[in-house]
């Protein structure tokens, strides 16, 4: 079993970045709500306390017993975590005269192993409204900045608790903290003693073994989408249980052009047992006239389950449902890792209707998208699946703003197909993380030849990202955009205007709905 670091989430927007940094050190970590009791298993080597939008002086602020945790394991407090540690140990935390936000330079005071290989004056990132006025007795300051006397501090084993505790006021997990990953490495490797052996190969080995043990000789049914997540998840499950995996691929009428046929052909080469279901008209009928984005998602999700259930019950004695759920799906759908806000629902996250009577098998639930791709490559899955851009579960249903109809789907499929083809032909497809076209509920006047037109507008979206948690709009060449625009307008009757989305996430989301 791999060594593990536990991250207690207090609701920080950066919590997932802590996890990403640690995993990229080839060390496994998990995030759990700060309110959930810790299970002290032998593989657990240390605990990290995240930042938070709360103040430790707030009446309702989350305040688990840090000493009790540190009596079991080394602890690192980050931002709010540092303030909570100081607060509970008898220090003083108060509102800053002004919010301390942005770049600062860390000045080393003590040559502590925690700051080994860290340059004196290294740039770090601050983001807090409270500040630590006084550290607890017998604690020691090990670093500061020009404006913040308590940049980092520690208590050796036996002073506050049985294990050493460290605390930092800055955020090492963000890229603005230049040597932040080294700080985290010093804690998890040198202080906690974690071995850096969590690799794609070890993940596959452990996951296949876990599925074999969990599922045994029972059957698993799984819906496939053609995307990297469900494909990698299905391949892992198949390695564990072989012919006891039954896959279903539903055409909901909201896929990209020719995608249904192309994906089924691709699955033949993977030797997955897949049945294709044409349910387009059922989806169009249920979505007729529906304009609210969240309602559309719920209709698509419910109907998908209905169609899937109708097919799944034809397979006798199925006990498990396989899903390709990944970490960002969970984070954006449910407040499961602390007091964070739900942004949107995902139809592949959460519980199942009681009628299905199945347990879930989710091999990728705590992986980020780029980690899934690494696993897929290690499994030898063809790059046509691995390099495919993320595609939303509700498909084009949430890329058609307003009501969905079969005619609008065909319009968007044609425009999207032209856009993606040009990205591939121009060797830009692999340089963006996700791209797609959005059909807007806006018609405008145009002129084609001597004729006046009054047709729809399409927005092109392309973003660069690592895991979808944050994203920047892709700076595609103007000449490329001009070519795509001209090709869409000249070849897709019903669209006479093309615009390009230059919004980043946050504050926008990648999808428009």
DRENNUKE-477355 format. One line per 3 residues: number of its first residue (from 1); for each residue x, y, z of C-alpha. Coordinates in Angstrom, 2 decimals. Example, Ala and Ser with C-alpha at 12.3 -4.5 7.8 and 13.67 -1.06 7.14 Angstrom:
2
1	12.30,-4.50,7.80; 13.67,-1.06,7.14
END
This chain:
513
1	0.00,0.00,0.00; 1.32,3.46,-0.95; 2.08,6.08,1.69
4	-0.65,8.70,1.95; -1.06,12.34,2.93; -4.46,13.58,4.09
7	-5.59,17.12,3.25; -8.31,18.54,5.48; -10.43,20.91,3.42
10	-11.69,24.04,5.15; -13.26,25.37,1.94; -10.28,27.00,0.21
13	-10.39,27.56,-3.53; -6.82,26.24,-3.60; -7.32,22.92,-1.78
16	-7.28,20.88,-4.99; -4.00,22.51,-5.99; -2.37,21.17,-2.83
19	-3.46,17.69,-3.86; -2.19,18.14,-7.42; 1.24,19.28,-6.24
22	1.62,16.33,-3.88; 0.46,13.80,-6.46; 2.95,15.20,-8.96
25	5.60,14.29,-6.40; 4.40,10.68,-6.90; 2.83,10.61,-3.45
28	-0.80,9.64,-3.00; -3.06,12.05,-1.14; -6.73,12.39,-0.38
31	-8.94,15.35,0.49; -11.68,15.06,3.06; -13.96,17.59,4.78
34	-12.47,19.15,7.91; -15.58,18.02,9.77; -15.05,14.32,9.07
37	-13.17,12.19,11.65; -9.74,10.99,10.50; -9.10,7.28,10.07
40	-5.52,6.75,11.26; -4.49,3.83,9.05; -0.82,2.73,8.82
43	-0.35,4.20,5.32; -1.29,7.70,6.52; 1.93,9.66,7.14
46	0.88,13.29,7.62; -1.95,15.82,7.58; -2.19,19.19,5.79
49	-4.72,21.83,6.85; -5.98,23.93,3.92; -6.87,27.60,3.75
52	-10.43,28.80,4.22; -12.75,31.76,3.58; -13.49,31.73,7.33
55	-11.74,33.62,10.12; -10.68,31.59,13.16; -12.45,34.28,15.22
58	-15.79,33.55,13.53; -18.26,31.78,15.77; -19.16,29.25,13.09
61	-15.66,28.70,11.72; -14.64,25.01,11.46; -12.28,24.15,14.33
64	-11.28,20.50,14.59; -8.88,19.60,17.41; -5.44,20.10,15.83
67	-3.54,18.83,18.88; -5.40,15.53,18.70; -4.37,15.20,15.05
70	-0.75,16.16,15.75; -0.58,13.60,18.54; -0.92,11.01,15.77
73	0.92,12.56,12.80; 3.02,15.56,11.66; 0.80,18.49,10.68
76	1.26,21.38,8.23; -1.13,24.32,8.45; -1.52,26.56,5.37
79	-3.00,30.07,5.72; -6.23,29.44,7.71; -4.67,26.17,8.85
82	-1.70,28.12,10.23; -3.99,30.61,11.96; -6.11,27.82,13.44
85	-3.00,26.12,14.77; -1.79,29.37,16.36; -5.27,30.11,17.76
88	-5.69,26.69,19.38; -2.17,26.69,20.84; -2.66,30.03,22.60
91	-1.43,32.51,20.02; -3.24,35.61,18.78; -4.99,36.00,15.42
94	-6.65,39.27,14.44; -8.01,41.09,11.41; -5.27,42.69,9.32
97	-5.27,46.45,8.89; -5.56,45.69,5.17; -5.95,42.41,3.32
100	-2.60,40.76,2.67; -2.90,39.60,-0.91; -0.37,39.07,-3.68
103	3.34,38.45,-4.10; 5.79,38.63,-1.20; 9.36,37.50,-0.60
106	10.12,34.96,2.10; 13.11,35.66,4.32; 14.52,32.59,6.06
109	15.21,33.02,9.78; 16.03,29.43,10.78; 17.81,26.70,8.82
112	15.05,24.17,9.35; 14.64,20.95,7.27; 11.21,22.25,6.32
115	12.86,25.08,4.37; 15.73,23.03,2.93; 16.68,23.99,-0.65
118	14.48,27.12,-0.45; 16.17,30.28,-1.71; 16.30,33.18,0.73
121	13.96,35.84,-0.66; 11.97,33.37,-2.75; 8.65,34.68,-4.07
124	5.51,33.42,-2.31; 1.79,34.17,-2.65; -0.31,35.65,0.15
127	-4.11,35.61,0.33; -5.59,36.29,3.76; -7.60,38.87,5.67
130	-6.45,37.83,9.17; -2.88,37.84,10.40; -1.04,36.09,13.22
133	-0.17,38.78,15.77; 1.54,36.48,18.25; 2.69,32.90,18.00
136	2.09,30.49,20.91; 4.65,30.13,23.67; 7.61,27.85,22.85
139	6.78,27.99,19.11; 9.48,29.48,16.87; 9.29,31.67,13.77
142	11.35,30.18,10.92; 10.54,32.68,8.11; 9.00,36.10,7.57
145	8.32,38.62,4.82; 8.87,42.37,4.74; 5.28,43.01,5.87
148	4.44,39.82,7.77; 6.56,38.93,10.84; 5.09,35.43,10.99
151	5.60,33.94,7.54; 6.28,30.41,8.82; 6.58,28.88,12.27
154	6.94,25.48,13.96; 6.63,23.59,17.21; 8.99,20.62,17.64
157	7.64,17.28,18.80; 6.65,17.43,22.45; 6.01,21.19,22.60
160	2.42,21.34,21.34; 1.77,17.69,20.55; 3.59,14.40,20.16
163	4.59,15.24,16.57; 6.18,18.28,14.96; 3.79,20.88,13.57
166	4.58,23.45,10.89; 2.57,26.42,9.72; 2.92,28.84,6.81
169	0.96,31.99,6.11; 1.51,31.81,2.32; 0.09,29.40,-0.28
172	2.81,27.03,-1.56; 0.35,25.26,-3.87; -0.11,28.12,-6.37
175	2.33,28.77,-9.20; 3.04,32.30,-7.90; 4.91,30.67,-5.00
178	7.99,29.89,-7.07; 9.45,27.20,-4.79; 6.15,26.16,-3.24
181	6.35,22.58,-4.43; 9.76,22.23,-2.79; 8.19,23.41,0.49
184	5.50,20.74,0.17; 8.09,18.13,-0.78; 10.15,18.98,2.30
187	7.11,18.35,4.47; 5.73,15.19,2.89; 9.09,13.53,2.10
190	11.54,14.77,4.73; 9.22,15.46,7.67; 6.53,12.80,7.08
193	8.82,10.22,5.45; 6.61,9.43,2.44; 8.06,7.28,-0.33
196	7.59,8.71,-3.83; 6.23,5.52,-5.36; 2.68,6.43,-6.42
199	2.96,6.03,-10.22; 0.52,5.18,-13.05; 1.75,1.59,-12.95
202	1.22,1.31,-9.18; -2.23,2.92,-9.48; -3.27,0.39,-12.13
205	-1.97,-2.52,-10.08; -3.71,-1.39,-6.89; -6.96,-0.41,-8.62
208	-7.32,-3.66,-10.54; -6.62,-5.61,-7.34; -9.18,-3.54,-5.43
211	-11.87,-4.05,-8.11; -11.19,-7.81,-8.19; -11.65,-7.95,-4.44
214	-14.71,-5.67,-4.42; -16.56,-7.17,-7.39; -15.37,-10.77,-7.35
217	-17.21,-12.87,-9.94; -20.23,-10.55,-10.12; -21.29,-8.56,-13.18
220	-20.74,-4.85,-13.82; -22.72,-2.77,-16.29; -21.35,0.55,-17.48
223	-22.33,3.42,-19.74; -19.63,4.62,-22.12; -19.37,8.04,-23.74
226	-16.35,7.74,-26.00; -14.39,10.07,-23.74; -11.14,9.36,-21.97
229	-12.74,9.01,-18.53; -15.26,6.26,-19.24; -12.87,4.50,-21.62
232	-10.05,4.33,-19.07; -12.46,3.34,-16.29; -13.94,0.55,-18.43
235	-10.50,-0.74,-19.36; -9.47,-0.90,-15.69; -12.67,-2.73,-14.77
238	-12.26,-5.11,-17.71; -8.73,-5.96,-16.57; -10.14,-6.89,-13.21
241	-13.25,-8.88,-14.18; -12.85,-9.59,-17.92; -16.10,-10.72,-19.62
244	-18.24,-9.80,-16.62; -18.19,-6.15,-17.77; -21.13,-5.14,-19.99
247	-20.98,-1.71,-21.64; -23.76,0.43,-23.10; -23.28,3.46,-25.35
250	-26.36,5.67,-25.69; -26.87,8.06,-28.59; -28.84,10.85,-26.91
253	-28.95,12.93,-30.07; -26.59,15.43,-28.46; -23.28,13.93,-29.58
256	-20.91,15.48,-32.10; -21.34,14.74,-35.80; -20.87,11.01,-36.63
259	-19.60,10.42,-33.08; -21.88,7.49,-32.33; -20.57,5.41,-35.23
262	-16.94,6.43,-34.77; -16.88,5.62,-31.07; -18.48,2.20,-31.52
265	-15.85,1.37,-34.12; -13.09,2.49,-31.75; -14.39,0.28,-28.95
268	-14.21,-2.76,-31.22; -10.42,-2.33,-31.32; -10.33,-2.19,-27.50
271	-12.32,-5.45,-27.44; -14.84,-3.97,-25.03; -18.25,-5.59,-24.99
274	-20.39,-2.58,-26.02; -24.02,-2.29,-27.14; -25.07,0.90,-28.96
277	-28.56,2.36,-28.31; -30.26,4.97,-30.55; -32.42,7.10,-28.20
280	-32.27,10.42,-30.04; -35.98,11.01,-30.43; -36.71,10.30,-26.75
283	-34.29,13.03,-25.72; -35.55,15.57,-28.27; -39.12,15.02,-27.09
286	-38.29,15.51,-23.39; -36.17,18.62,-24.07; -38.72,20.32,-26.29
289	-39.27,23.90,-25.12; -37.01,23.63,-22.04; -34.69,26.63,-21.64
292	-33.38,26.55,-18.06; -29.80,25.15,-18.06; -30.08,23.23,-14.80
295	-33.44,21.78,-15.81; -31.94,20.64,-19.12; -29.10,18.92,-17.27
298	-31.52,17.15,-14.96; -33.80,16.04,-17.84; -30.84,14.70,-19.81
301	-29.44,12.97,-16.73; -32.76,11.39,-15.74; -33.62,10.24,-19.25
304	-30.14,8.83,-19.70; -30.64,6.76,-16.54; -34.07,5.64,-17.81
307	-32.66,4.52,-21.17; -29.66,2.93,-19.52; -31.87,1.14,-17.00
310	-34.11,-0.24,-19.75; -31.06,-1.87,-21.33; -29.28,-2.82,-18.13
313	-32.20,-4.89,-16.80; -31.91,-7.08,-19.90; -28.59,-8.29,-18.46
316	-29.34,-10.82,-15.75; -27.90,-10.63,-12.23; -25.92,-7.39,-12.47
319	-24.65,-6.17,-9.10; -22.45,-3.18,-9.91; -22.56,-0.01,-11.99
322	-19.25,1.25,-13.36; -18.76,5.00,-13.82; -15.99,7.23,-15.17
325	-16.53,9.93,-12.55; -13.41,12.04,-11.99; -12.45,14.49,-9.30
328	-13.53,17.81,-10.91; -17.02,16.31,-11.48; -17.30,15.64,-7.76
331	-15.91,19.01,-6.70; -18.25,21.01,-8.95; -21.33,18.99,-8.08
334	-21.27,18.31,-4.36; -19.88,20.13,-1.35; -18.15,16.97,-0.19
337	-14.77,18.45,0.67; -15.68,21.30,2.97; -17.92,24.38,2.94
340	-17.63,25.07,-0.79; -20.48,26.06,-3.08; -22.11,23.80,-5.64
343	-21.59,25.29,-9.11; -23.60,22.89,-11.27; -24.91,19.35,-11.21
346	-23.36,16.44,-13.09; -25.54,13.55,-14.20; -22.78,11.03,-13.43
349	-22.17,12.10,-9.83; -24.08,11.16,-6.73; -26.51,8.42,-5.85
352	-28.47,6.05,-8.05; -32.22,5.59,-8.30; -33.33,2.91,-5.86
355	-34.82,0.96,-8.75; -31.34,0.11,-10.06; -30.24,-1.73,-6.89
358	-26.54,-1.49,-7.78; -23.35,-0.53,-6.01; -20.95,1.88,-7.68
361	-17.51,1.08,-9.06; -15.66,4.34,-9.77; -11.96,3.67,-10.44
364	-11.16,7.31,-11.28; -13.23,9.20,-8.70; -10.24,10.95,-7.13
367	-8.13,11.51,-10.24; -7.71,14.70,-12.23; -8.08,14.66,-16.01
370	-4.37,14.70,-16.78; -3.85,11.84,-14.32; -6.53,9.83,-16.13
373	-4.67,10.37,-19.40; -1.43,9.13,-17.83; -3.23,6.00,-16.64
376	-4.73,5.50,-20.11; -1.34,5.69,-21.78; 0.09,3.24,-19.26
379	-2.80,0.90,-20.14; -1.89,1.20,-23.84; -5.20,2.77,-24.90
382	-5.15,4.33,-28.37; -4.42,8.06,-28.49; -7.72,8.69,-30.30
385	-9.38,8.22,-26.90; -6.61,9.54,-24.66; -6.11,12.87,-26.43
388	-9.80,13.56,-27.00; -10.97,16.83,-25.52; -13.33,16.67,-22.54
391	-16.97,16.67,-23.62; -19.82,17.42,-21.19; -22.12,14.59,-20.17
394	-25.22,16.50,-21.37; -23.41,16.99,-24.69; -24.62,19.62,-27.12
397	-27.72,20.04,-24.96; -25.82,22.58,-22.87; -24.00,24.06,-25.85
400	-27.32,25.07,-27.35; -28.39,28.01,-25.22; -32.13,28.02,-24.72
403	-34.47,25.35,-26.08; -33.01,22.31,-27.82; -34.40,20.94,-31.08
406	-33.19,18.40,-33.63; -32.71,21.19,-36.17; -30.52,23.21,-33.79
409	-28.49,20.12,-32.95; -27.76,19.54,-36.64; -26.74,23.19,-37.06
412	-24.36,23.01,-34.13; -22.98,19.61,-35.15; -21.98,21.01,-38.54
415	-20.39,24.16,-37.10; -18.60,22.22,-34.36; -17.33,19.65,-36.87
418	-15.79,22.40,-39.02; -14.17,24.01,-35.96; -12.66,20.78,-34.61
421	-11.49,19.70,-38.07; -9.66,22.99,-38.55; -8.05,22.65,-35.10
424	-6.73,19.22,-36.07; -5.62,20.28,-39.56; -3.78,23.30,-38.12
427	-2.14,21.14,-35.41; -3.82,23.24,-32.71; -6.08,20.53,-31.29
430	-3.46,19.16,-28.91; -2.45,22.67,-27.82; -5.82,23.46,-26.25
433	-7.40,21.57,-23.38; -10.99,21.81,-24.59; -12.76,23.36,-27.55
436	-16.27,23.46,-28.90; -18.92,25.59,-30.54; -21.93,27.07,-28.75
439	-25.18,27.95,-30.53; -26.55,31.21,-29.13; -30.26,32.08,-28.93
442	-29.46,35.20,-30.91; -30.34,35.91,-34.51; -28.87,38.83,-36.38
445	-29.03,40.43,-39.79; -26.52,39.43,-42.41; -25.99,39.76,-46.14
448	-25.09,36.86,-48.41; -24.80,37.89,-52.03; -27.76,40.14,-52.67
451	-29.91,38.48,-50.02; -30.66,39.65,-46.51; -30.36,36.91,-43.88
454	-31.58,36.67,-40.31; -29.80,33.70,-38.80; -28.12,32.30,-35.68
457	-24.82,33.19,-34.06; -22.20,30.63,-33.03; -19.59,31.25,-30.34
460	-16.29,29.39,-30.53; -14.75,28.35,-27.21; -11.19,27.09,-26.64
463	-9.35,27.00,-23.33; -5.99,25.99,-21.97; -5.94,24.17,-18.64
466	-4.36,21.35,-16.66; -7.38,19.82,-14.96; -10.40,22.01,-15.71
469	-10.47,23.54,-12.23; -9.11,26.78,-13.70; -8.74,27.67,-17.37
472	-7.58,30.51,-19.61; -9.00,31.25,-23.03; -6.75,29.97,-25.80
475	-5.01,32.65,-27.85; -5.72,31.12,-31.25; -4.24,32.88,-34.30
478	-6.50,35.48,-35.88; -5.92,33.97,-39.31; -7.13,30.61,-38.02
481	-10.28,32.11,-36.48; -11.01,34.01,-39.68; -10.74,30.80,-41.70
484	-13.04,28.88,-39.33; -15.58,31.71,-39.31; -15.64,31.90,-43.09
487	-15.98,28.13,-43.45; -18.89,27.93,-40.98; -20.81,30.86,-42.46
490	-20.34,29.65,-46.03; -21.22,26.02,-45.36; -23.78,25.96,-42.54
493	-27.07,27.41,-43.69; -28.73,28.99,-40.66; -25.60,30.60,-39.18
496	-24.41,34.00,-40.37; -22.23,35.21,-37.49; -19.31,33.72,-35.53
499	-17.79,35.15,-32.33; -14.91,34.00,-30.11; -15.18,33.64,-26.31
502	-12.25,35.29,-24.45; -13.46,34.55,-20.89; -11.32,32.67,-18.36
505	-12.37,30.37,-15.50; -12.92,31.86,-13.00; -15.01,33.98,-13.20
508	-16.64,32.23,-16.17; -17.03,28.46,-16.48; -15.70,26.49,-19.46
511	-19.18,25.53,-20.64; -21.77,28.25,-21.09; -24.51,26.29,-19.28
END
